[in-house]
Amino acid sequence: MKKKSFFSLIMGLQLVVLINSKRLRIVEGEYALPGQFPHQVSIQAMTPDNCTQHVCGGSIIDERHILTASHCVTEELFREFLDIPWTIVAGTVDLKDRSSGVYRDVETIFIPNSYIFNDYGDYNDDIAILKLREALPLDFHEYLNAVNLPDSKQYLPPDNRTAVISGFGAYNQTALSNGSLVTGPMSQFLRFVHGMINVDNQEDCLDSEICVRSPRYQEGDCYGDSGGPLYDEDNNTLIGIVSHSDHESCGDTSKYTRVSAHLDFIYNVLTENIDDTIVWHGQSHKHSLEYPNLTVCDI
């Protein structure tokens, strides 16, 4: 079956094909309340039309670092870093309410070196860390908070608990009479659904992945939700990162990067222990002050 694809984004004269056969979003679901998921961020880019495009989700793990997916910040064929200046938007459930968001430019992107050597269409070790140029005011903003990282033995099979998936991705998908699927626009508002982890077909996932399925048909993650959190709300702990799906329809079983399988990578980046297992890319833009004055694209 053909695998899922994302969106395209034009940056200047460069056409960046982010319509990658597997990127995801929340379909259906409920609206999140302000502060309900204070770790959730929107990863955005400024377009030549001077609007900002939501691209992926991410999770705050401390005041300077965002956890997301490698495929959000690399191109699909050669896995090279996309030449796009990234800015994150935090502390809001409404992307059009520019007064409610906190904006921070990305200074450095880190991914596992192993991700670069995936075959085309594979997404092993699909994890990235964005280091922000300025710290987030976690102690001074009621709608901002870091999510906890799991222990290495947490959330492993046969644990089938229900977890929360949240994001600003597209929120509906319609089947046409000819069998094709039409996907709606990205969501202005943060939405969430619940999904069961380590589902029966977990054997289709690597040990470093989690297979997740929503109890309701066509409700779950899809385009625009990539990089976002799979979250244990009882313990404020990040279980997984939205990665990819092998299905055309959103809300079917999806594959998530298992956070507990990548703790060495995470802690090496956080402690600045950068060795040959980690690849990084620096950015020098300063867009965060402009963002509150720009409109949001395609919502």
C-alpha positions in Angstrom: 0.0 0.0 0.0 1.2 3.5 -0.8 2.5 5.2 2.4 1.3 8.6 3.6 2.6 11.9 2.4 2.9 15.4 4.0 2.8 18.7 2.4 5.0 21.0 0.3 6.5 24.3 1.4 8.2 26.9 -0.8 11.0 28.8 0.8 12.2 31.6 -1.5 13.1 30.0 -4.8 13.6 26.6 -3.2 10.8 24.1 -3.4 11.1 21.9 -0.4 9.1 18.7 -0.8 8.1 17.8 2.7 5.3 15.8 1.3 7.0 12.7 2.5 5.1 9.5 2.2 4.5 9.2 5.9 3.8 12.4 7.9 0.8 12.7 10.2 -1.9 14.8 11.9 -4.9 14.6 14.4 -8.2 13.7 12.7 -11.4 14.3 14.6 -10.6 14.5 18.3 -11.4 17.0 20.9 -10.3 20.6 21.4 -7.6 21.1 24.0 -8.1 23.7 26.8 -5.5 26.4 27.5 -2.7 24.9 29.5 -4.0 21.3 29.1 -0.9 20.2 27.2 1.7 22.9 28.2 4.6 20.9 26.7 3.1 21.0 23.2 4.7 23.3 20.5 4.1 24.1 16.9 7.2 24.0 14.7 6.8 26.7 12.0 8.6 28.3 9.1 8.1 31.7 7.5 7.1 31.7 3.8 7.9 34.2 1.0 4.4 35.5 1.4 5.2 36.6 5.0 2.9 34.1 6.6 4.0 31.3 8.9 3.4 27.7 8.1 2.8 25.0 10.8 5.0 22.0 9.8 5.3 19.7 12.8 4.6 19.3 16.5 7.1 18.9 19.3 7.5 18.6 23.1 9.3 20.9 25.6 11.8 18.8 27.6 13.4 21.8 29.2 13.6 25.5 28.8 16.0 25.3 25.8 15.2 22.0 24.1 12.3 20.6 22.0 11.9 17.0 21.2 10.5 16.2 17.7 11.0 13.9 14.7 14.1 13.8 12.4 11.9 13.6 9.3 10.4 17.1 10.2 13.8 18.8 9.7 15.4 16.7 7.0 14.6 15.9 3.4 13.4 12.4 2.5 15.8 11.2 -0.1 19.3 11.9 1.3 18.2 12.8 4.8 20.1 16.1 4.7 19.0 19.0 6.9 16.3 21.2 5.3 17.6 24.7 4.6 14.7 26.3 6.5 14.8 28.7 9.5 12.7 27.1 12.1 10.7 28.9 14.9 8.6 27.3 17.6 5.4 28.6 18.9 4.5 27.5 22.5 2.0 28.2 25.2 -1.1 28.4 23.0 -4.0 26.3 21.8 -4.9 28.7 19.0 -2.3 29.4 16.3 -4.2 32.5 15.1 -4.2 34.1 18.5 -0.8 35.7 18.1 -1.0 37.4 21.5 -1.1 34.1 23.4 1.9 32.4 21.9 5.6 32.4 23.0 8.0 32.4 20.0 11.6 31.1 20.0 14.0 30.7 17.1 15.8 27.4 16.7 19.6 27.7 17.2 20.8 24.1 16.6 19.2 20.9 15.4 20.5 17.5 16.5 19.6 14.1 15.0 21.1 10.6 15.5 23.7 9.8 12.9 22.0 6.4 12.3 18.9 8.2 10.9 20.9 9.3 7.9 21.6 5.7 6.9 17.9 4.6 6.7 16.9 3.2 3.3 14.3 5.3 1.4 11.0 5.0 3.1 12.4 3.8 6.5 12.2 5.9 9.6 14.3 4.2 12.2 15.6 6.5 15.0 13.1 9.2 13.9 14.0 11.6 16.7 15.5 15.1 16.8 16.2 17.8 19.4 15.9 21.5 18.7 18.0 23.8 20.8 16.4 27.2 21.2 18.3 30.5 20.9 16.5 31.8 24.0 15.1 30.0 27.0 11.4 29.5 27.4 9.9 31.2 30.5 8.7 27.9 32.1 8.6 29.3 35.6 6.7 32.4 34.6 4.1 31.3 32.1 1.0 29.5 33.3 0.6 27.6 30.0 4.2 26.4 29.6 5.8 23.3 31.2 8.3 20.6 30.4 7.2 17.0 30.0 9.1 14.3 31.9 11.2 11.7 30.1 10.5 8.1 30.8 12.8 5.5 32.3 14.3 3.0 30.0 12.0 0.2 31.1 8.7 2.2 31.1 5.9 1.7 28.6 7.2 -1.6 27.1 5.0 -4.4 25.9 2.7 -5.8 27.2 1.8 -2.4 28.6 -1.4 -1.5 26.6 -2.4 1.6 28.5 -4.2 4.5 26.8 -2.2 7.6 26.1 -2.9 11.0 24.6 -2.0 12.2 21.1 -2.1 16.0 20.5 -1.4 18.3 17.6 -2.3 21.1 15.2 -2.5 18.8 12.2 -5.3 18.4 9.7 -8.5 17.4 11.5 -10.7 15.6 8.9 -10.5 13.1 6.1 -13.2 12.3 3.6 -13.5 9.2 1.4 -14.7 10.0 -2.2 -16.9 7.6 -4.3 -13.8 6.7 -6.4 -12.0 5.5 -3.3 -9.6 8.4 -2.9 -9.2 10.3 0.3 -9.4 14.1 0.7 -7.6 15.5 3.7 -8.8 18.8 5.3 -6.6 21.8 6.3 -4.3 22.1 9.3 -6.1 22.9 12.5 -6.1 26.4 13.9 -6.7 24.9 17.3 -4.9 22.2 19.3 -6.8 18.9 19.3 -6.2 15.6 21.0 -7.3 12.0 20.9 -6.6 8.9 22.8 -4.8 5.8 21.6 -3.7 2.4 22.9 0.0 1.7 23.0 1.8 -1.5 22.0 -1.3 -2.8 20.2 -1.6 -6.4 18.9 0.4 -5.8 15.7 3.3 -4.5 17.7 5.4 -7.1 15.9 5.2 -4.8 12.9 7.1 -2.2 14.9 10.8 -2.2 15.8 11.8 -2.4 19.4 12.6 1.3 19.1 9.0 2.1 17.9 5.5 1.9 19.4 2.5 0.8 17.4 -0.5 2.9 18.5 -4.2 2.6 17.5 -7.2 4.8 18.4 -10.3 2.9 19.7 -12.4 4.8 17.1 -12.0 4.4 13.4 -10.4 7.3 11.5 -9.5 9.1 14.7 -5.9 9.7 15.4 -2.7 11.3 14.1 -1.9 12.3 10.5 -0.5 15.2 8.4 1.0 18.0 10.5 1.1 16.0 13.7 4.5 14.5 13.0 7.0 15.1 15.8 4.3 15.6 18.4 3.8 13.8 21.7 2.3 10.5 22.7 1.7 11.4 26.3 1.0 9.8 29.6 -1.2 12.5 31.2 -1.3 10.7 34.6 2.5 11.0 35.0 3.2 14.0 32.7 5.6 11.7 30.8 6.5 11.5 27.1 6.0 8.0 25.8 6.6 8.5 22.1 7.0 10.9 19.1 4.6 10.8 16.1 6.6 9.3 13.3 4.8 7.6 10.4 2.1 5.3 9.1 1.9 2.5 6.5 -1.7 3.3 5.7 -3.5 5.8 3.4 -6.2 6.6 5.9 -5.5 8.6 9.0 -6.5 7.2 12.4 -5.3 3.7 11.5 -2.4 2.1 13.4 0.5 4.5 13.4 4.2 4.1 14.4 5.8 6.3 17.0 9.4 6.7 18.0 9.8 5.1 21.5 11.4 7.8 23.7 12.7 5.3 26.2 14.8 3.6 23.5 16.6 6.9 22.7 17.6 8.2 26.2 21.3 8.0 25.5 20.9 10.3 22.5 18.7 12.7 24.4 20.9 13.0 27.5 24.1 13.3 25.4 22.5 16.3 23.6 21.3 17.9 26.9 24.7 17.5 28.5 26.5 18.7 25.3 28.3 15.4 25.0 28.2 15.5 21.2 30.1 12.6 19.6 30.1 10.9 16.2 26.7 9.3 16.9 25.1 12.7 16.6 24.8 15.0 13.6 24.0 18.7 14.1 23.1 21.8 12.1 23.3 25.4 13.2 20.9 28.2 12.4 21.4 32.0 12.6 18.1 33.6 11.8 16.2 35.9 14.2 12.5 35.7 13.3 10.8 35.3 16.7 10.1 39.0 17.1 8.4 39.1 13.7 6.1 36.2 14.3 3.4 37.9 16.4 2.8 40.3 13.5 2.5 37.7 10.8 -0.6 35.7 9.7 -0.7 31.9 9.8 -0.8 30.2 6.4 -3.5 27.8 5.2 -5.8 27.7 8.1 
